[in-house]
């Protein structure tokens, strides 16, 4: 049961990350193309703008800082838990040093 919960949790987090990247990419497309980006992209950008305006700068800043801290801790945790080793520079590989 614990394995199922862990798998479901990981799948949901992957979905949340994918959805967040989708929203960010749509906002980037809107910033690049403006009103010519299409009605769907424009509506997503309008909704993000309305949310940012209603949330206020303090809350939005705190959420951004918390998201950055969460992502950094998550990356560091996966590196410490047996993730791929850091890549050596080309100069170090040529010298044969570790």
C-alpha positions as CSV (number, residue, x, y, z in Angstrom):
1,X,0.0,0.0,0.0
2,X,2.8,2.4,0.8
3,X,4.4,1.7,-2.6
4,X,1.1,2.6,-4.3
5,X,0.8,5.8,-2.3
6,X,4.3,6.8,-3.2
7,X,3.8,6.0,-6.8
8,X,0.5,8.0,-6.9
9,X,2.1,10.9,-5.1
10,X,5.0,11.0,-7.6
11,X,2.6,10.8,-10.6
12,X,0.5,13.7,-9.2
13,X,3.6,15.8,-8.6
14,X,4.8,15.0,-12.2
15,X,1.4,16.2,-13.4
16,X,1.5,19.4,-11.4
17,X,5.0,20.2,-12.7
18,X,3.9,19.5,-16.3
19,X,0.8,21.7,-15.9
20,X,3.0,24.5,-14.4
21,X,5.5,24.3,-17.3
22,X,2.6,24.4,-19.7
23,X,1.2,27.6,-18.1
24,X,4.7,29.2,-18.1
25,X,5.3,28.3,-21.7
26,X,1.9,29.8,-22.7
27,X,2.7,33.0,-20.9
28,X,6.1,33.1,-22.6
29,X,4.4,32.6,-26.0
30,X,2.1,35.5,-25.1
31,X,5.0,37.7,-24.2
32,X,6.7,36.9,-27.5
33,X,3.8,37.2,-29.8
34,X,1.4,39.5,-28.0
35,X,-2.2,39.5,-29.2
36,X,-1.3,37.5,-32.3
37,X,-0.7,34.4,-30.1
38,X,-4.3,33.3,-30.4
39,X,-7.4,33.4,-28.2
40,X,-6.5,30.5,-25.9
41,X,-3.0,31.8,-25.1
42,X,-4.4,35.3,-24.6
43,X,-7.1,34.0,-22.2
44,X,-4.4,32.1,-20.2
45,X,-2.3,35.2,-20.0
46,X,-5.3,37.3,-18.9
47,X,-6.1,34.7,-16.1
48,X,-2.5,34.7,-14.9
49,X,-2.5,38.5,-14.9
50,X,-5.8,38.7,-12.9
51,X,-4.5,36.1,-10.4
52,X,-1.2,38.0,-9.9
53,X,-3.1,41.3,-9.5
54,X,-5.5,39.9,-6.9
55,X,-2.9,37.9,-5.0
56,X,-0.7,40.9,-4.3
57,X,3.0,41.3,-4.7
58,X,3.9,40.1,-1.2
59,X,2.0,36.8,-1.5
60,X,3.2,36.2,-5.0
61,X,6.8,36.9,-4.0
62,X,6.6,34.5,-1.0
63,X,5.2,31.8,-3.2
64,X,8.0,32.2,-5.7
65,X,10.6,32.0,-3.0
66,X,9.0,28.9,-1.5
67,X,8.8,27.3,-4.9
68,X,12.5,27.9,-5.5
69,X,13.5,26.6,-2.1
70,X,11.3,23.5,-2.7
71,X,12.9,22.8,-6.1
72,X,16.4,23.3,-4.8
73,X,15.9,21.0,-1.9
74,X,14.3,18.4,-4.1
75,X,17.2,18.5,-6.5
76,X,19.7,18.3,-3.7
77,X,17.9,15.5,-2.2
78,X,17.8,13.5,-5.4
79,X,21.6,14.1,-5.9
80,X,22.3,13.0,-2.3
81,X,20.1,10.0,-2.6
82,X,22.0,8.4,-5.4
83,X,21.3,10.5,-8.4
84,X,23.8,10.8,-11.2
85,X,27.3,11.9,-10.2
86,X,28.4,15.4,-11.2
87,X,30.0,15.6,-14.6
88,X,33.8,16.3,-14.6
89,X,35.1,19.1,-16.7
90,X,36.9,18.2,-19.9
91,X,40.2,19.6,-18.6
92,X,40.0,17.4,-15.5
93,X,39.3,14.3,-17.6
94,X,42.4,15.0,-19.8
95,X,44.6,15.4,-16.7
96,X,43.3,12.2,-15.2
97,X,42.5,13.8,-11.9
98,X,39.4,13.2,-9.9
